Amino acid sequence: MPRKMPTKKIAMKACKNCGALVPKEANICPVCGSNNFTEDWEGIFVVISTDSEIAKELKFNKKGTYAIKVSGSYIIK
Ligand SMILES: [Zn+2]
């Protein structure tokens, strides 16, 4: 039997400034230094290499895990 993957609400919150996903206990965003977080996020986008065309295109200059949508707004446009 295939196991179902949890689709959202894993123990992460999203930075409202840059969309980075951080553990719920984090106080400061490791990507942009903001302390403005929300648990209202959807989707996951992983930046593995900042040299990739897509990372440049989307202006992600740090590796990490980002939410696609934060508080109803798309981080990725
Ligand atoms: Zn941030």
PDB file of the backbone (N, CA, C, O) and the ligand in Angstrom, with CONECT records:
HET     ZN  A 101       1
ATOM      1  N   MET A   1       0.856  -1.215   0.000  1.00  0.00           N
ATOM      2  CA  MET A   1       0.000   0.000   0.000  1.00  0.00           C
ATOM      3  C   MET A   1       0.882   1.252   0.000  1.00  0.00           C
ATOM      4  O   MET A   1       1.727   1.413   0.880  1.00  0.00           O
ATOM      5  N   PRO A   2       0.690   2.127  -0.973  1.00  0.00           N
ATOM      6  CA  PRO A   2       1.486   3.368  -0.957  1.00  0.00           C
ATOM      7  C   PRO A   2       1.043   4.268   0.196  1.00  0.00           C
ATOM      8  O   PRO A   2      -0.146   4.389   0.491  1.00  0.00           O
ATOM      9  N   ARG A   3       2.002   4.878   0.822  1.00  0.00           N
ATOM     10  CA  ARG A   3       1.683   5.792   1.915  1.00  0.00           C
ATOM     11  C   ARG A   3       1.373   7.166   1.358  1.00  0.00           C
ATOM     12  O   ARG A   3       2.001   7.612   0.399  1.00  0.00           O
ATOM     13  N   LYS A   4       0.434   7.815   1.942  1.00  0.00           N
ATOM     14  CA  LYS A   4       0.102   9.174   1.500  1.00  0.00           C
ATOM     15  C   LYS A   4       1.087  10.168   2.098  1.00  0.00           C
ATOM     16  O   LYS A   4       1.387  10.132   3.292  1.00  0.00           O
ATOM     17  N   MET A   5       1.580  11.049   1.247  1.00  0.00           N
ATOM     18  CA  MET A   5       2.465  12.103   1.732  1.00  0.00           C
ATOM     19  C   MET A   5       1.609  13.230   2.288  1.00  0.00           C
ATOM     20  O   MET A   5       0.574  13.564   1.712  1.00  0.00           O
ATOM     21  N   PRO A   6       2.029  13.818   3.399  1.00  0.00           N
ATOM     22  CA  PRO A   6       1.296  14.996   3.875  1.00  0.00           C
ATOM     23  C   PRO A   6       1.473  16.129   2.875  1.00  0.00           C
ATOM     24  O   PRO A   6       2.592  16.393   2.435  1.00  0.00           O
ATOM     25  N   THR A   7       0.413  16.786   2.519  1.00  0.00           N
ATOM     26  CA  THR A   7       0.507  17.800   1.476  1.00  0.00           C
ATOM     27  C   THR A   7       0.859  19.180   2.026  1.00  0.00           C
ATOM     28  O   THR A   7       1.459  19.986   1.316  1.00  0.00           O
ATOM     29  N   LYS A   8       0.505  19.462   3.250  1.00  0.00           N
ATOM     30  CA  LYS A   8       0.860  20.774   3.806  1.00  0.00           C
ATOM     31  C   LYS A   8       0.828  20.711   5.320  1.00  0.00           C
ATOM     32  O   LYS A   8       0.508  19.682   5.917  1.00  0.00           O
ATOM     33  N   LYS A   9       1.164  21.830   5.918  1.00  0.00           N
ATOM     34  CA  LYS A   9       1.156  21.943   7.366  1.00  0.00           C
ATOM     35  C   LYS A   9       2.124  20.974   8.035  1.00  0.00           C
ATOM     36  O   LYS A   9       1.862  20.467   9.125  1.00  0.00           O
ATOM     37  N   ILE A  10       3.249  20.725   7.359  1.00  0.00           N
ATOM     38  CA  ILE A  10       4.346  20.129   8.078  1.00  0.00           C
ATOM     39  C   ILE A  10       4.869  21.202   9.017  1.00  0.00           C
ATOM     40  O   ILE A  10       4.467  22.360   8.902  1.00  0.00           O
ATOM     41  N   ALA A  11       5.741  20.855   9.930  1.00  0.00           N
ATOM     42  CA  ALA A  11       6.117  21.799  10.987  1.00  0.00           C
ATOM     43  C   ALA A  11       7.020  22.916  10.464  1.00  0.00           C
ATOM     44  O   ALA A  11       8.169  23.056  10.882  1.00  0.00           O
ATOM     45  N   MET A  12       6.478  23.694   9.555  1.00  0.00           N
ATOM     46  CA  MET A  12       7.239  24.789   8.982  1.00  0.00           C
ATOM     47  C   MET A  12       6.366  26.030   8.927  1.00  0.00           C
ATOM     48  O   MET A  12       5.138  25.948   8.901  1.00  0.00           O
ATOM     49  N   LYS A  13       7.025  27.181   8.909  1.00  0.00           N
ATOM     50  CA  LYS A  13       6.314  28.427   8.666  1.00  0.00           C
ATOM     51  C   LYS A  13       7.065  29.166   7.572  1.00  0.00           C
ATOM     52  O   LYS A  13       8.235  28.885   7.312  1.00  0.00           O
ATOM     53  N   ALA A  14       6.394  30.106   6.938  1.00  0.00           N
ATOM     54  CA  ALA A  14       6.989  30.786   5.792  1.00  0.00           C
ATOM     55  C   ALA A  14       7.321  32.227   6.143  1.00  0.00           C
ATOM     56  O   ALA A  14       6.566  32.904   6.842  1.00  0.00           O
ATOM     57  N   CYS A  15       8.466  32.684   5.644  1.00  0.00           N
ATOM     58  CA  CYS A  15       8.848  34.090   5.788  1.00  0.00           C
ATOM     59  C   CYS A  15       7.966  34.927   4.871  1.00  0.00           C
ATOM     60  O   CYS A  15       7.867  34.650   3.676  1.00  0.00           O
ATOM     61  N   LYS A  16       7.323  35.953   5.432  1.00  0.00           N
ATOM     62  CA  LYS A  16       6.437  36.788   4.620  1.00  0.00           C
ATOM     63  C   LYS A  16       7.222  37.664   3.653  1.00  0.00           C
ATOM     64  O   LYS A  16       6.682  38.136   2.653  1.00  0.00           O
ATOM     65  N   ASN A  17       8.472  37.873   3.949  1.00  0.00           N
ATOM     66  CA  ASN A  17       9.302  38.740   3.117  1.00  0.00           C
ATOM     67  C   ASN A  17       9.812  38.027   1.869  1.00  0.00           C
ATOM     68  O   ASN A  17       9.665  38.531   0.755  1.00  0.00           O
ATOM     69  N   CYS A  18      10.420  36.836   2.063  1.00  0.00           N
ATOM     70  CA  CYS A  18      11.055  36.175   0.920  1.00  0.00           C
ATOM     71  C   CYS A  18      10.448  34.820   0.600  1.00  0.00           C
ATOM     72  O   CYS A  18      10.761  34.241  -0.440  1.00  0.00           O
ATOM     73  N   GLY A  19       9.587  34.300   1.470  1.00  0.00           N
ATOM     74  CA  GLY A  19       8.935  33.025   1.191  1.00  0.00           C
ATOM     75  C   GLY A  19       9.693  31.810   1.676  1.00  0.00           C
ATOM     76  O   GLY A  19       9.227  30.688   1.480  1.00  0.00           O
ATOM     77  N   ALA A  20      10.842  31.991   2.301  1.00  0.00           N
ATOM     78  CA  ALA A  20      11.607  30.844   2.786  1.00  0.00           C
ATOM     79  C   ALA A  20      10.808  30.081   3.830  1.00  0.00           C
ATOM     80  O   ALA A  20      10.123  30.672   4.666  1.00  0.00           O
ATOM     81  N   LEU A  21      10.906  28.760   3.767  1.00  0.00           N
ATOM     82  CA  LEU A  21      10.272  27.927   4.786  1.00  0.00           C
ATOM     83  C   LEU A  21      11.294  27.623   5.872  1.00  0.00           C
ATOM     84  O   LEU A  21      12.404  27.175   5.587  1.00  0.00           O
ATOM     85  N   VAL A  22      10.914  27.866   7.097  1.00  0.00           N
ATOM     86  CA  VAL A  22      11.821  27.642   8.224  1.00  0.00           C
ATOM     87  C   VAL A  22      11.076  26.834   9.281  1.00  0.00           C
ATOM     88  O   VAL A  22       9.846  26.814   9.292  1.00  0.00           O
ATOM     89  N   PRO A  23      11.820  26.164  10.177  1.00  0.00           N
ATOM     90  CA  PRO A  23      11.158  25.427  11.258  1.00  0.00           C
ATOM     91  C   PRO A  23      10.345  26.382  12.129  1.00  0.00           C
ATOM     92  O   PRO A  23      10.688  27.556  12.269  1.00  0.00           O
ATOM     93  N   LYS A  24       9.267  25.864  12.709  1.00  0.00           N
ATOM     94  CA  LYS A  24       8.373  26.723  13.481  1.00  0.00           C
ATOM     95  C   LYS A  24       9.069  27.402  14.653  1.00  0.00           C
ATOM     96  O   LYS A  24       8.657  28.481  15.077  1.00  0.00           O
ATOM     97  N   GLU A  25      10.121  26.780  15.180  1.00  0.00           N
ATOM     98  CA  GLU A  25      10.788  27.375  16.330  1.00  0.00           C
ATOM     99  C   GLU A  25      11.801  28.453  15.944  1.00  0.00           C
ATOM    100  O   GLU A  25      12.366  29.103  16.823  1.00  0.00           O
ATOM    101  N   ALA A  26      12.038  28.654  14.654  1.00  0.00           N
ATOM    102  CA  ALA A  26      13.014  29.667  14.234  1.00  0.00           C
ATOM    103  C   ALA A  26      12.500  31.076  14.520  1.00  0.00           C
ATOM    104  O   ALA A  26      11.303  31.343  14.408  1.00  0.00           O
ATOM    105  N   ASN A  27      13.407  31.968  14.886  1.00  0.00           N
ATOM    106  CA  ASN A  27      13.021  33.349  15.169  1.00  0.00           C
ATOM    107  C   ASN A  27      13.339  34.293  14.021  1.00  0.00           C
ATOM    108  O   ASN A  27      12.672  35.309  13.826  1.00  0.00           O
ATOM    109  N   ILE A  28      14.368  33.938  13.267  1.00  0.00           N
ATOM    110  CA  ILE A  28      14.861  34.820  12.208  1.00  0.00           C
ATOM    111  C   ILE A  28      14.973  34.025  10.921  1.00  0.00           C
ATOM    112  O   ILE A  28      15.415  32.876  10.925  1.00  0.00           O
ATOM    113  N   CYS A  29      14.573  34.641   9.826  1.00  0.00           N
ATOM    114  CA  CYS A  29      14.695  33.980   8.525  1.00  0.00           C
ATOM    115  C   CYS A  29      16.170  33.871   8.143  1.00  0.00           C
ATOM    116  O   CYS A  29      16.875  34.880   8.124  1.00  0.00           O
ATOM    117  N   PRO A  30      16.649  32.658   7.836  1.00  0.00           N
ATOM    118  CA  PRO A  30      18.069  32.490   7.479  1.00  0.00           C
ATOM    119  C   PRO A  30      18.403  33.085   6.122  1.00  0.00           C
ATOM    120  O   PRO A  30      19.577  33.274   5.800  1.00  0.00           O
ATOM    121  N   VAL A  31      17.396  33.379   5.329  1.00  0.00           N
ATOM    122  CA  VAL A  31      17.644  33.900   3.980  1.00  0.00           C
ATOM    123  C   VAL A  31      17.708  35.426   3.988  1.00  0.00           C
ATOM    124  O   VAL A  31      18.649  36.003   3.442  1.00  0.00           O
ATOM    125  N   CYS A  32      16.726  36.089   4.595  1.00  0.00           N
ATOM    126  CA  CYS A  32      16.671  37.551   4.497  1.00  0.00           C
ATOM    127  C   CYS A  32      16.754  38.249   5.852  1.00  0.00           C
ATOM    128  O   CYS A  32      16.838  39.476   5.894  1.00  0.00           O
ATOM    129  N   GLY A  33      16.734  37.506   6.961  1.00  0.00           N
ATOM    130  CA  GLY A  33      16.866  38.136   8.271  1.00  0.00           C
ATOM    131  C   GLY A  33      15.569  38.691   8.839  1.00  0.00           C
ATOM    132  O   GLY A  33      15.575  39.291   9.914  1.00  0.00           O
ATOM    133  N   SER A  34      14.466  38.502   8.140  1.00  0.00           N
ATOM    134  CA  SER A  34      13.178  39.000   8.619  1.00  0.00           C
ATOM    135  C   SER A  34      12.662  38.149   9.785  1.00  0.00           C
ATOM    136  O   SER A  34      13.015  36.977   9.913  1.00  0.00           O
ATOM    137  N   ASN A  35      11.829  38.751  10.626  1.00  0.00           N
ATOM    138  CA  ASN A  35      11.182  37.958  11.675  1.00  0.00           C
ATOM    139  C   ASN A  35       9.668  37.963  11.494  1.00  0.00           C
ATOM    140  O   ASN A  35       8.913  37.762  12.446  1.00  0.00           O
ATOM    141  N   ASN A  36       9.250  38.190  10.285  1.00  0.00           N
ATOM    142  CA  ASN A  36       7.833  38.263   9.946  1.00  0.00           C
ATOM    143  C   ASN A  36       7.414  36.958   9.277  1.00  0.00           C
ATOM    144  O   ASN A  36       7.674  36.749   8.092  1.00  0.00           O
ATOM    145  N   PHE A  37       6.768  36.087  10.039  1.00  0.00           N
ATOM    146  CA  PHE A  37       6.422  34.759   9.526  1.00  0.00           C
ATOM    147  C   PHE A  37       4.915  34.541   9.516  1.00  0.00           C
ATOM    148  O   PHE A  37       4.168  35.226  10.214  1.00  0.00           O
ATOM    149  N   THR A  38       4.484  33.581   8.714  1.00  0.00           N
ATOM    150  CA  THR A  38       3.086  33.182   8.704  1.00  0.00           C
ATOM    151  C   THR A  38       2.993  31.680   8.504  1.00  0.00           C
ATOM    152  O   THR A  38       3.857  31.071   7.873  1.00  0.00           O
ATOM    153  N   GLU A  39       1.939  31.091   9.046  1.00  0.00           N
ATOM    154  CA  GLU A  39       1.699  29.668   8.791  1.00  0.00           C
ATOM    155  C   GLU A  39       0.729  29.470   7.640  1.00  0.00           C
ATOM    156  O   GLU A  39       0.355  28.344   7.312  1.00  0.00           O
ATOM    157  N   ASP A  40       0.329  30.569   7.035  1.00  0.00           N
ATOM    158  CA  ASP A  40      -0.583  30.513   5.904  1.00  0.00           C
ATOM    159  C   ASP A  40       0.220  30.468   4.602  1.00  0.00           C
ATOM    160  O   ASP A  40       0.442  31.490   3.953  1.00  0.00           O
ATOM    161  N   TRP A  41       0.647  29.257   4.241  1.00  0.00           N
ATOM    162  CA  TRP A  41       1.439  29.115   3.023  1.00  0.00           C
ATOM    163  C   TRP A  41       1.029  27.845   2.292  1.00  0.00           C
ATOM    164  O   TRP A  41       0.411  26.952   2.871  1.00  0.00           O
ATOM    165  N   GLU A  42       1.382  27.778   1.009  1.00  0.00           N
ATOM    166  CA  GLU A  42       1.049  26.610   0.193  1.00  0.00           C
ATOM    167  C   GLU A  42       2.188  26.307  -0.774  1.00  0.00           C
ATOM    168  O   GLU A  42       2.836  27.217  -1.291  1.00  0.00           O
ATOM    169  N   GLY A  43       2.418  25.047  -1.007  1.00  0.00           N
ATOM    170  CA  GLY A  43       3.376  24.628  -2.028  1.00  0.00           C
ATOM    171  C   GLY A  43       4.810  24.764  -1.573  1.00  0.00           C
ATOM    172  O   GLY A  43       5.128  25.579  -0.707  1.00  0.00           O
ATOM    173  N   ILE A  44       5.655  23.974  -2.154  1.00  0.00           N
ATOM    174  CA  ILE A  44       7.068  23.992  -1.775  1.00  0.00           C
ATOM    175  C   ILE A  44       7.921  24.081  -3.033  1.00  0.00           C
ATOM    176  O   ILE A  44       7.680  23.385  -4.018  1.00  0.00           O
ATOM    177  N   PHE A  45       8.909  24.941  -2.979  1.00  0.00           N
ATOM    178  CA  PHE A  45       9.836  25.130  -4.083  1.00  0.00           C
ATOM    179  C   PHE A  45      11.242  25.066  -3.513  1.00  0.00           C
ATOM    180  O   PHE A  45      11.581  25.827  -2.607  1.00  0.00           O
ATOM    181  N   VAL A  46      12.066  24.157  -4.040  1.00  0.00           N
ATOM    182  CA  VAL A  46      13.406  23.982  -3.485  1.00  0.00           C
ATOM    183  C   VAL A  46      14.439  24.545  -4.452  1.00  0.00           C
ATOM    184  O   VAL A  46      14.480  24.161  -5.621  1.00  0.00           O
ATOM    185  N   VAL A  47      15.272  25.457  -3.961  1.00  0.00           N
ATOM    186  CA  VAL A  47      16.385  25.972  -4.753  1.00  0.00           C
ATOM    187  C   VAL A  47      17.623  25.165  -4.368  1.00  0.00           C
ATOM    188  O   VAL A  47      18.150  25.295  -3.263  1.00  0.00           O
ATOM    189  N   ILE A  48      18.074  24.332  -5.302  1.00  0.00           N
ATOM    190  CA  ILE A  48      19.226  23.471  -5.034  1.00  0.00           C
ATOM    191  C   ILE A  48      20.503  24.175  -5.450  1.00  0.00           C
ATOM    192  O   ILE A  48      21.524  24.088  -4.769  1.00  0.00           O
ATOM    193  N   SER A  49      20.435  24.877  -6.578  1.00  0.00           N
ATOM    194  CA  SER A  49      21.620  25.579  -7.067  1.00  0.00           C
ATOM    195  C   SER A  49      21.248  27.004  -7.439  1.00  0.00           C
ATOM    196  O   SER A  49      20.299  27.222  -8.192  1.00  0.00           O
ATOM    197  N   THR A  50      21.986  27.972  -6.920  1.00  0.00           N
ATOM    198  CA  THR A  50      21.696  29.368  -7.252  1.00  0.00           C
ATOM    199  C   THR A  50      22.271  29.729  -8.617  1.00  0.00           C
ATOM    200  O   THR A  50      22.038  30.829  -9.116  1.00  0.00           O
ATOM    201  N   ASP A  51      23.026  28.803  -9.227  1.00  0.00           N
ATOM    202  CA  ASP A  51      23.567  29.056 -10.563  1.00  0.00           C
ATOM    203  C   ASP A  51      22.587  28.688 -11.664  1.00  0.00           C
ATOM    204  O   ASP A  51      22.799  29.004 -12.834  1.00  0.00           O
ATOM    205  N   SER A  52      21.511  28.016 -11.274  1.00  0.00           N
ATOM    206  CA  SER A  52      20.577  27.574 -12.299  1.00  0.00           C
ATOM    207  C   SER A  52      19.830  28.767 -12.880  1.00  0.00           C
ATOM    208  O   SER A  52      19.634  29.785 -12.215  1.00  0.00           O
ATOM    209  N   GLU A  53      19.422  28.620 -14.123  1.00  0.00           N
ATOM    210  CA  GLU A  53      18.709  29.700 -14.798  1.00  0.00           C
ATOM    211  C   GLU A  53      17.439  30.081 -14.054  1.00  0.00           C
ATOM    212  O   GLU A  53      17.084  31.256 -13.966  1.00  0.00           O
ATOM    213  N   ILE A  54      16.763  29.074 -13.521  1.00  0.00           N
ATOM    214  CA  ILE A  54      15.481  29.384 -12.870  1.00  0.00           C
ATOM    215  C   ILE A  54      15.708  30.171 -11.589  1.00  0.00           C
ATOM    216  O   ILE A  54      14.926  31.065 -11.266  1.00  0.00           O
ATOM    217  N   ALA A  55      16.774  29.849 -10.852  1.00  0.00           N
ATOM    218  CA  ALA A  55      17.064  30.587  -9.623  1.00  0.00           C
ATOM    219  C   ALA A  55      17.400  32.043  -9.941  1.00  0.00           C
ATOM    220  O   ALA A  55      16.981  32.955  -9.228  1.00  0.00           O
ATOM    221  N   LYS A  56      18.154  32.251 -11.009  1.00  0.00           N
ATOM    222  CA  LYS A  56      18.498  33.625 -11.417  1.00  0.00           C
ATOM    223  C   LYS A  56      17.251  34.378 -11.857  1.00  0.00           C
ATOM    224  O   LYS A  56      17.019  35.529 -11.489  1.00  0.00           O
ATOM    225  N   GLU A  57      16.473  33.689 -12.647  1.00  0.00           N
ATOM    226  CA  GLU A  57      15.237  34.270 -13.164  1.00  0.00           C
ATOM    227  C   GLU A  57      14.334  34.730 -12.020  1.00  0.00           C
ATOM    228  O   GLU A  57      13.736  35.805 -12.078  1.00  0.00           O
ATOM    229  N   LEU A  58      14.249  33.908 -10.990  1.00  0.00           N
ATOM    230  CA  LEU A  58      13.347  34.197  -9.879  1.00  0.00           C
ATOM    231  C   LEU A  58      14.043  34.988  -8.770  1.00  0.00           C
ATOM    232  O   LEU A  58      13.439  35.304  -7.745  1.00  0.00           O
ATOM    233  N   LYS A  59      15.318  35.301  -8.992  1.00  0.00           N
ATOM    234  CA  LYS A  59      16.106  36.093  -8.045  1.00  0.00           C
ATOM    235  C   LYS A  59      16.254  35.421  -6.685  1.00  0.00           C
ATOM    236  O   LYS A  59      16.242  36.088  -5.650  1.00  0.00           O
ATOM    237  N   PHE A  60      16.394  34.095  -6.695  1.00  0.00           N
ATOM    238  CA  PHE A  60      16.725  33.392  -5.465  1.00  0.00           C
ATOM    239  C   PHE A  60      18.234  33.308  -5.399  1.00  0.00           C
ATOM    240  O   PHE A  60      18.849  32.585  -6.183  1.00  0.00           O
ATOM    241  N   ASN A  61      18.834  34.027  -4.487  1.00  0.00           N
ATOM    242  CA  ASN A  61      20.290  33.982  -4.420  1.00  0.00           C
ATOM    243  C   ASN A  61      20.782  33.176  -3.222  1.00  0.00           C
ATOM    244  O   ASN A  61      21.965  33.204  -2.884  1.00  0.00           O
ATOM    245  N   LYS A  62      19.863  32.462  -2.589  1.00  0.00           N
ATOM    246  CA  LYS A  62      20.271  31.531  -1.530  1.00  0.00           C
ATOM    247  C   LYS A  62      19.568  30.214  -1.731  1.00  0.00           C
ATOM    248  O   LYS A  62      18.391  30.162  -2.086  1.00  0.00           O
ATOM    249  N   LYS A  63      20.320  29.134  -1.496  1.00  0.00           N
ATOM    250  CA  LYS A  63      19.700  27.820  -1.537  1.00  0.00           C
ATOM    251  C   LYS A  63      18.708  27.702  -0.394  1.00  0.00           C
ATOM    252  O   LYS A  63      18.881  28.320   0.657  1.00  0.00           O
ATOM    253  N   GLY A  64      17.696  26.926  -0.598  1.00  0.00           N
ATOM    254  CA  GLY A  64      16.756  26.732   0.491  1.00  0.00           C
ATOM    255  C   GLY A  64      15.423  26.238  -0.008  1.00  0.00           C
ATOM    256  O   GLY A  64      15.233  25.954  -1.191  1.00  0.00           O
ATOM    257  N   THR A  65      14.511  26.145   0.927  1.00  0.00           N
ATOM    258  CA  THR A  65      13.168  25.687   0.630  1.00  0.00           C
ATOM    259  C   THR A  65      12.227  26.870   0.769  1.00  0.00           C
ATOM    260  O   THR A  65      12.227  27.555   1.792  1.00  0.00           O
ATOM    261  N   TYR A  66      11.444  27.102  -0.233  1.00  0.00           N
ATOM    262  CA  TYR A  66      10.557  28.256  -0.247  1.00  0.00           C
ATOM    263  C   TYR A  66       9.112  27.816  -0.443  1.00  0.00           C
ATOM    264  O   TYR A  66       8.843  26.788  -1.064  1.00  0.00           O
ATOM    265  N   ALA A  67       8.198  28.598   0.087  1.00  0.00           N
ATOM    266  CA  ALA A  67       6.787  28.382  -0.199  1.00  0.00           C
ATOM    267  C   ALA A  67       6.473  29.024  -1.541  1.00  0.00           C
ATOM    268  O   ALA A  67       7.068  30.038  -1.906  1.00  0.00           O
ATOM    269  N   ILE A  68       5.552  28.441  -2.262  1.00  0.00           N
ATOM    270  CA  ILE A  68       5.157  29.009  -3.544  1.00  0.00           C
ATOM    271  C   ILE A  68       4.162  30.150  -3.315  1.00  0.00           C
ATOM    272  O   ILE A  68       4.172  31.145  -4.040  1.00  0.00           O
ATOM    273  N   LYS A  69       3.312  29.999  -2.312  1.00  0.00           N
ATOM    274  CA  LYS A  69       2.295  30.995  -2.034  1.00  0.00           C
ATOM    275  C   LYS A  69       2.323  31.322  -0.541  1.00  0.00           C
ATOM    276  O   LYS A  69       2.301  30.410   0.284  1.00  0.00           O
ATOM    277  N   VAL A  70       2.371  32.581  -0.187  1.00  0.00           N
ATOM    278  CA  VAL A  70       2.398  33.001   1.212  1.00  0.00           C
ATOM    279  C   VAL A  70       1.278  34.004   1.427  1.00  0.00           C
ATOM    280  O   VAL A  70       1.184  35.008   0.720  1.00  0.00           O
ATOM    281  N   SER A  71       0.437  33.727   2.404  1.00  0.00           N
ATOM    282  CA  SER A  71      -0.713  34.597   2.711  1.00  0.00           C
ATOM    283  C   SER A  71      -1.511  34.933   1.460  1.00  0.00           C
ATOM    284  O   SER A  71      -1.968  36.063   1.292  1.00  0.00           O
ATOM    285  N   GLY A  72      -1.676  33.953   0.589  1.00  0.00           N
ATOM    286  CA  GLY A  72      -2.500  34.147  -0.590  1.00  0.00           C
ATOM    287  C   GLY A  72      -1.788  34.805  -1.760  1.00  0.00           C
ATOM    288  O   GLY A  72      -2.389  34.960  -2.824  1.00  0.00           O
ATOM    289  N   SER A  73      -0.517  35.199  -1.601  1.00  0.00           N
ATOM    290  CA  SER A  73       0.206  35.817  -2.706  1.00  0.00           C
ATOM    291  C   SER A  73       1.306  34.884  -3.194  1.00  0.00           C
ATOM    292  O   SER A  73       1.966  34.220  -2.396  1.00  0.00           O
ATOM    293  N   TYR A  74       1.494  34.839  -4.482  1.00  0.00           N
ATOM    294  CA  TYR A  74       2.559  34.003  -5.024  1.00  0.00           C
ATOM    295  C   TYR A  74       3.916  34.650  -4.801  1.00  0.00           C
ATOM    296  O   TYR A  74       4.117  35.823  -5.116  1.00  0.00           O
ATOM    297  N   ILE A  75       4.849  33.868  -4.252  1.00  0.00           N
ATOM    298  CA  ILE A  75       6.238  34.319  -4.123  1.00  0.00           C
ATOM    299  C   ILE A  75       6.894  34.221  -5.497  1.00  0.00           C
ATOM    300  O   ILE A  75       7.691  35.074  -5.887  1.00  0.00           O
ATOM    301  N   ILE A  76       6.538  33.163  -6.217  1.00  0.00           N
ATOM    302  CA  ILE A  76       7.078  32.958  -7.561  1.00  0.00           C
ATOM    303  C   ILE A  76       6.096  33.554  -8.540  1.00  0.00           C
ATOM    304  O   ILE A  76       4.929  33.164  -8.583  1.00  0.00           O
ATOM    305  N   LYS A  77       6.569  34.495  -9.321  1.00  0.00           N
ATOM    306  CA  LYS A  77       5.659  35.199 -10.232  1.00  0.00           C
ATOM    307  C   LYS A  77       5.845  34.725 -11.665  1.00  0.00           C
ATOM    308  O   LYS A  77       5.162  35.208 -12.568  1.00  0.00           O
TER     309      LYS A  77
HETATM  310 ZN    ZN A 101      12.988  35.685   4.531  1.00  0.00          ZN2+
END
